[in-house]
Amino acid sequence: MIRRTAKHWLPALMFPVAAWAAEGAPVQQASPPSQAQPASPQAQTDRPDASLPSGAAYSLLKDIETLKAEVSRLRGQNEMLEYRLESLSKRQSDLYLDLDKRVEDLRKQAREAAQAGAAPATATASPANADPLAESKAYEGALEQFKTGNYDKAIAGFADFLKAYPNSTLAANAQYWTGYSYYAKKDYKSALEQQAKLISAYPQNPKVPDALLNVASCQMELNDLAAARKNFQEIVAKYPGTNAAAIAAKRLELLK
């Protein structure tokens, strides 16, 4: 018996495999190792781990909402301050015109009385020896101090006027401007006291709505919003059609 070693059998075994490959049989070749491709930006964005952690996202949203609320609050305060400034400027302008007209009427009456040799109609409410021209000059002098921002001198001037001419038709105006001078100085408690005197002493005077408006404004500055709201409502109800009522209505809107 002839023994063949592995060396003799190996060529025979390899021949069919080689022939089969030569005849076109498909031969599967090992594919080269794949190389990792970088993820596209979109893919990176879509990945769950690309977003912020839930805790950080919540904290960020909370901070944004806090900032939005603060911006809204500051806008509201700014609008209120702008409205107050605009209202004060317009109100002062209107009051100056009103007072100037009253003073001019007083001058006219004084001139007519001097020419006629009789006491003017306004003097009937003043002391018998009152000088209409001196009365007008005293009032104008105090008012001029207010216009130029000398509030202490204005207060002193109006006090002297009220002492000398307590029954003057301009007494209520002098009392009002005394209170408003304190308001301009930001002495809101004193302003309240002075306007309360006007309302008590001259309840039917046309200056009462303005005095009450100044009272409510002082209460707003003193953060007594309930009292301010009540007075604004009273102005709107009792004095419709007045400038004071129009301003009071707008301020009520701000207090809602």
Contacts in CASP RR format, 6 or more apart in sequence:
PFRMAT RR
TARGET T0000
AUTHOR 0000-0000-0000
METHOD contacts of the structure
MODEL  1
MIRRTAKHWLPALMFPVAAWAAEGAPVQQASPPSQAQPASPQAQTDRPDA
SLPSGAAYSLLKDIETLKAEVSRLRGQNEMLEYRLESLSKRQSDLYLDLD
KRVEDLRKQAREAAQAGAAPATATASPANADPLAESKAYEGALEQFKTGN
YDKAIAGFADFLKAYPNSTLAANAQYWTGYSYYAKKDYKSALEQQAKLIS
AYPQNPKVPDALLNVASCQMELNDLAAARKNFQEIVAKYPGTNAAAIAAK
RLELLK
21 27 0 8 1.000
39 47 0 8 1.000
44 50 0 8 1.000
51 57 0 8 1.000
52 60 0 8 1.000
80 254 0 8 1.000
83 250 0 8 1.000
83 254 0 8 1.000
87 247 0 8 1.000
87 250 0 8 1.000
91 243 0 8 1.000
91 247 0 8 1.000
94 243 0 8 1.000
95 210 0 8 1.000
96 147 0 8 1.000
99 143 0 8 1.000
99 173 0 8 1.000
99 177 0 8 1.000
102 170 0 8 1.000
102 173 0 8 1.000
103 136 0 8 1.000
103 139 0 8 1.000
103 140 0 8 1.000
103 143 0 8 1.000
103 170 0 8 1.000
106 122 0 8 1.000
106 132 0 8 1.000
106 135 0 8 1.000
106 136 0 8 1.000
106 139 0 8 1.000
106 169 0 8 1.000
106 170 0 8 1.000
107 133 0 8 1.000
107 136 0 8 1.000
109 120 0 8 1.000
109 121 0 8 1.000
109 122 0 8 1.000
109 132 0 8 1.000
110 120 0 8 1.000
110 132 0 8 1.000
110 133 0 8 1.000
110 136 0 8 1.000
112 120 0 8 1.000
113 119 0 8 1.000
113 120 0 8 1.000
113 123 0 8 1.000
113 132 0 8 1.000
114 133 0 8 1.000
120 132 0 8 1.000
122 132 0 8 1.000
122 168 0 8 1.000
122 169 0 8 1.000
123 130 0 8 1.000
123 132 0 8 1.000
125 167 0 8 1.000
125 168 0 8 1.000
125 169 0 8 1.000
126 132 0 8 1.000
126 135 0 8 1.000
126 165 0 8 1.000
126 167 0 8 1.000
126 168 0 8 1.000
127 165 0 8 1.000
127 167 0 8 1.000
130 165 0 8 1.000
130 168 0 8 1.000
135 161 0 8 1.000
135 164 0 8 1.000
135 165 0 8 1.000
135 168 0 8 1.000
135 170 0 8 1.000
138 157 0 8 1.000
138 160 0 8 1.000
138 161 0 8 1.000
138 164 0 8 1.000
138 165 0 8 1.000
139 161 0 8 1.000
139 168 0 8 1.000
139 170 0 8 1.000
139 173 0 8 1.000
139 174 0 8 1.000
141 157 0 8 1.000
142 153 0 8 1.000
142 154 0 8 1.000
142 156 0 8 1.000
142 157 0 8 1.000
142 158 0 8 1.000
142 160 0 8 1.000
142 161 0 8 1.000
142 174 0 8 1.000
142 177 0 8 1.000
143 154 0 8 1.000
143 177 0 8 1.000
145 151 0 8 1.000
145 153 0 8 1.000
145 154 0 8 1.000
145 157 0 8 1.000
146 154 0 8 1.000
146 177 0 8 1.000
146 180 0 8 1.000
146 181 0 8 1.000
146 184 0 8 1.000
149 184 0 8 1.000
151 181 0 8 1.000
151 182 0 8 1.000
151 184 0 8 1.000
151 185 0 8 1.000
152 185 0 8 1.000
154 177 0 8 1.000
154 178 0 8 1.000
154 181 0 8 1.000
155 178 0 8 1.000
155 181 0 8 1.000
155 182 0 8 1.000
158 174 0 8 1.000
158 175 0 8 1.000
158 177 0 8 1.000
158 178 0 8 1.000
158 181 0 8 1.000
159 178 0 8 1.000
161 168 0 8 1.000
161 170 0 8 1.000
161 171 0 8 1.000
161 174 0 8 1.000
162 171 0 8 1.000
162 174 0 8 1.000
162 175 0 8 1.000
162 178 0 8 1.000
165 171 0 8 1.000
168 174 0 8 1.000
171 202 0 8 1.000
172 198 0 8 1.000
172 201 0 8 1.000
172 202 0 8 1.000
172 205 0 8 1.000
172 207 0 8 1.000
173 207 0 8 1.000
175 194 0 8 1.000
175 195 0 8 1.000
175 197 0 8 1.000
175 198 0 8 1.000
175 201 0 8 1.000
175 202 0 8 1.000
175 207 0 8 1.000
175 211 0 8 1.000
176 195 0 8 1.000
176 198 0 8 1.000
176 207 0 8 1.000
176 210 0 8 1.000
176 211 0 8 1.000
176 214 0 8 1.000
178 194 0 8 1.000
179 190 0 8 1.000
179 191 0 8 1.000
179 194 0 8 1.000
179 195 0 8 1.000
179 198 0 8 1.000
179 214 0 8 1.000
180 191 0 8 1.000
180 214 0 8 1.000
182 188 0 8 1.000
182 190 0 8 1.000
182 191 0 8 1.000
182 194 0 8 1.000
183 191 0 8 1.000
183 214 0 8 1.000
183 217 0 8 1.000
183 218 0 8 1.000
186 221 0 8 1.000
188 218 0 8 1.000
188 221 0 8 1.000
188 222 0 8 1.000
189 218 0 8 1.000
189 222 0 8 1.000
191 214 0 8 1.000
191 215 0 8 1.000
191 218 0 8 1.000
192 215 0 8 1.000
192 218 0 8 1.000
192 219 0 8 1.000
195 211 0 8 1.000
195 212 0 8 1.000
195 214 0 8 1.000
195 215 0 8 1.000
195 218 0 8 1.000
196 215 0 8 1.000
198 205 0 8 1.000
198 207 0 8 1.000
198 208 0 8 1.000
198 211 0 8 1.000
199 208 0 8 1.000
199 211 0 8 1.000
199 212 0 8 1.000
199 215 0 8 1.000
202 208 0 8 1.000
208 239 0 8 1.000
209 235 0 8 1.000
209 238 0 8 1.000
209 239 0 8 1.000
209 242 0 8 1.000
209 244 0 8 1.000
209 245 0 8 1.000
210 244 0 8 1.000
212 231 0 8 1.000
212 234 0 8 1.000
212 235 0 8 1.000
212 244 0 8 1.000
213 231 0 8 1.000
213 232 0 8 1.000
213 235 0 8 1.000
213 244 0 8 1.000
213 247 0 8 1.000
213 248 0 8 1.000
215 231 0 8 1.000
216 227 0 8 1.000
216 228 0 8 1.000
216 231 0 8 1.000
216 232 0 8 1.000
216 235 0 8 1.000
216 248 0 8 1.000
216 251 0 8 1.000
217 228 0 8 1.000
219 225 0 8 1.000
219 227 0 8 1.000
219 228 0 8 1.000
219 231 0 8 1.000
220 228 0 8 1.000
220 251 0 8 1.000
225 255 0 8 1.000
228 251 0 8 1.000
228 255 0 8 1.000
229 252 0 8 1.000
229 255 0 8 1.000
231 248 0 8 1.000
232 248 0 8 1.000
232 249 0 8 1.000
232 251 0 8 1.000
232 252 0 8 1.000
232 255 0 8 1.000
233 248 0 8 1.000
233 252 0 8 1.000
235 242 0 8 1.000
235 244 0 8 1.000
235 245 0 8 1.000
235 248 0 8 1.000
236 245 0 8 1.000
236 248 0 8 1.000
236 249 0 8 1.000
236 252 0 8 1.000
239 245 0 8 1.000
END
